[in-house]
């Protein structure tokens, strides 16, 4: 069954986006806002960079319990991405990842030169069921990020929360005016 990604807006409730989604689970959950706020707080902890966005990520299991969190350049690694950091804190094959959601302040990367696998690939390989993001990646470092499309094509539910975009952009104002 072919479906569109669900974008939630304050004014209109729900708007369709031009990429596919695996099923109808893209509806905003009551706890999405709280987890996204935590991810945004994590983005502010990123060491500033002129060559990468400041991003926060939180992995939450199907029951709503936090499994891990991470942020870009955590631990002093200049090329570490937030989703990569959060997933690296969990054992590969952890059964709690099936059905889990990752909350990221930015669309997971689909192209990368600094590591062998993109965040999109790491999320798919981990077996997560859902990705919730605040902001689509602008064409500053990657001309055409396809993270959302690739995740949806792999069967993950992708939900965008544009009401959090301004807060997610804020730690990146030195890059995106």
C-alpha positions in Angstrom: 0.0 0.0 0.0 1.4 3.3 -1.1 1.1 6.3 1.3 2.5 9.7 1.8 4.6 10.9 4.7 2.6 12.7 7.3 3.6 16.3 8.2 1.8 17.7 11.3 1.1 21.4 11.4 -0.4 23.5 14.2 -2.8 25.3 11.9 -4.2 22.6 9.6 -3.5 19.4 11.6 -2.1 17.2 8.9 -0.6 17.9 5.5 0.8 15.4 2.9 4.4 15.4 1.8 5.8 14.0 -1.4 7.5 10.9 -0.2 6.1 7.5 0.6 5.4 6.0 4.0 5.0 2.4 4.9 1.7 2.6 6.7 -0.7 4.8 8.5 1.3 5.0 11.7 2.5 8.5 10.8 -0.1 10.1 13.1 1.5 12.2 15.7 1.7 10.5 19.1 1.1 12.3 22.3 4.7 11.9 23.4 6.3 13.0 20.1 6.6 16.6 21.2 8.3 15.7 24.5 10.9 13.5 22.8 11.6 16.1 20.1 12.1 18.8 22.8 14.8 16.5 24.3 16.4 16.0 20.9 16.5 19.8 20.4 18.1 20.3 23.9 20.8 17.8 22.8 21.4 19.7 19.6 22.5 22.7 21.7 25.2 20.5 23.3 27.0 20.0 19.9 30.4 21.7 19.6 29.9 24.3 16.8 31.1 23.5 13.3 31.3 25.4 10.0 31.0 22.1 8.1 28.2 20.2 9.8 24.8 20.7 11.4 24.2 20.5 15.2 21.7 17.7 15.6 20.2 15.8 18.6 18.7 12.4 18.5 16.8 10.1 21.0 15.9 6.4 20.5 12.7 5.3 22.3 11.4 1.8 22.4 7.8 0.8 21.4 6.7 1.1 25.0 7.9 4.7 25.2 11.0 4.2 27.2 14.2 5.9 26.3 16.9 3.6 25.0 19.7 6.1 24.2 20.5 9.6 23.1 23.2 11.3 21.2 24.3 14.5 19.5 26.6 15.6 16.7 30.3 15.6 17.5 29.6 14.0 20.9 32.8 13.0 22.7 35.0 15.2 20.5 34.6 13.1 17.3 34.3 15.8 14.6 32.4 13.6 12.2 30.0 11.8 14.5 26.4 12.3 13.7 23.6 12.4 16.3 21.7 9.3 15.1 25.0 7.4 14.8 25.9 8.4 18.3 22.6 7.3 19.8 22.6 4.0 17.9 26.2 3.2 18.8 25.3 3.1 22.5 23.0 0.1 21.9 24.0 -3.4 21.1 23.5 -4.5 17.5 20.4 -6.7 17.4 19.0 -5.4 20.6 15.4 -6.7 20.5 14.1 -3.4 21.8 15.1 -1.7 18.5 12.3 -3.6 16.7 9.4 -1.2 16.9 11.5 1.6 18.2 11.4 5.3 17.1 14.3 7.6 16.6 13.7 11.3 17.1 16.1 13.5 15.2 16.2 17.3 14.8 17.3 16.9 11.2 16.5 14.5 8.4 18.9 11.5 8.7 21.7 11.8 6.2 21.6 9.7 3.0 25.1 10.7 1.7 28.3 10.7 3.6 32.0 10.8 2.9 33.3 10.7 6.5 32.0 7.2 7.4 31.2 4.0 5.4 27.5 4.1 6.3 25.0 6.9 6.3 22.6 7.5 9.2 19.8 6.3 7.0 21.6 3.0 6.5 22.3 2.7 10.2 18.7 3.3 11.1 17.4 0.7 8.6 20.0 -1.9 9.7 19.1 -1.4 13.4 15.5 -2.4 12.6 13.8 0.7 13.9 10.2 1.1 12.9 9.8 4.9 12.9 11.7 8.1 12.4 10.4 11.5 13.7 12.2 14.6 12.5 11.8 18.3 12.9 13.6 19.6 9.8 14.4 18.4 6.2 18.1 18.7 5.4 18.7 21.9 3.4 21.1 21.7 0.4 24.0 23.4 2.2 26.2 20.3 2.5 24.3 17.7 0.5 22.5 18.8 -2.7 19.7 16.3 -2.5 19.2 14.5 0.8 17.0 11.5 0.3 16.9 10.2 3.9 13.1 10.4 4.3 12.5 8.7 0.9 15.0 5.9 1.6 13.6 5.3 5.1 10.0 5.2 3.8 11.0 2.9 0.9 12.6 0.5 3.4 9.3 0.3 5.3 9.8 2.7 8.2 7.2 5.2 9.1 8.5 8.8 8.7 6.9 11.7 10.5 7.9 15.3 10.2 7.0 17.8 13.0 7.5 21.2 11.2 6.3 23.1 14.3 9.7 22.2 15.8 11.7 23.4 12.7 12.6 26.8 14.0 13.8 25.3 17.3 15.9 22.7 15.4 17.4 25.3 13.1 18.3 27.7 16.0 21.6 25.9 17.0 22.5 26.1 13.4 22.0 29.8 12.8 25.7 30.3 12.0 25.1 28.0 9.0 21.5 28.8 8.0 20.5 32.4 8.4 
